[in-house]
Amino acid sequence: YFDGIGMLPNRSEPSTLWLDRHYVLATLRQGDRSEAYEIFSKSPPKMILWSYRMEYIYPVIAPLIRNSYVTVAPNLRIAGSRLYLGEQEVFDVPIPGVYGLY
């Protein structure tokens, strides 16, 4: 998963990015050239622990997670999409695999 501070990773992290104030501002300034954007575009996590740090950089990473992750708890997003009866939903699959309906 990705949590913006590299806490307890369960895989080899693609980056040691620590979203402190300096890197949050750098991410906002660099946009799609930022390290955070690179992480989500080249090595998307299965889960994202959402925090105020992630909220700060949302304008940058939104195109990569908006249609790829669903909020399942106030601070947890997983690969997937929320479905609504009678509505078409776009799901940009971030990670190849088998997905189910829950």
Buried (B, 14 or more C-beta within 10 A) or exposed (E): BBBBBEEEEEEEEBEEBEBEEEBBEBBBEBEEEBBBBBBBEEBBBBBBBBBEBBEBBEEBBEBBBEBBBBEEEEEBBBBBBEEEEEEEEEBBEBEEEEEEEE
